[in-house]
């Protein structure tokens, strides 16, 4: 049996293979929909760590009183103001 990586390396230039790669990419994106992906720093890059996990309710996380609310407030502020981070070179919507 020929591995997928061998197939891609042998036929990367063909339009048919590009279509197959695009379909596979869309399937992978769909599989991660509604899930959380954890990332870890590898040198100067962030790479996925582990498998995508189902989101869980914040009230299922055991934290000291008020911590969950502070985390949620920080996340909402971060998500609501991307220009603050973009202006400082720390965050980009396209990455």
Protein Blocks (a to p, Z undefined) as FASTA:
>chain_A
ZZfklmmmmmmmpmklmmmmmmmmmmmmmmmgoiacddddehjaccdehjddddddfklp
ccdehklmmmmmmmmmmmmmmmlmmmnopacfkZZ
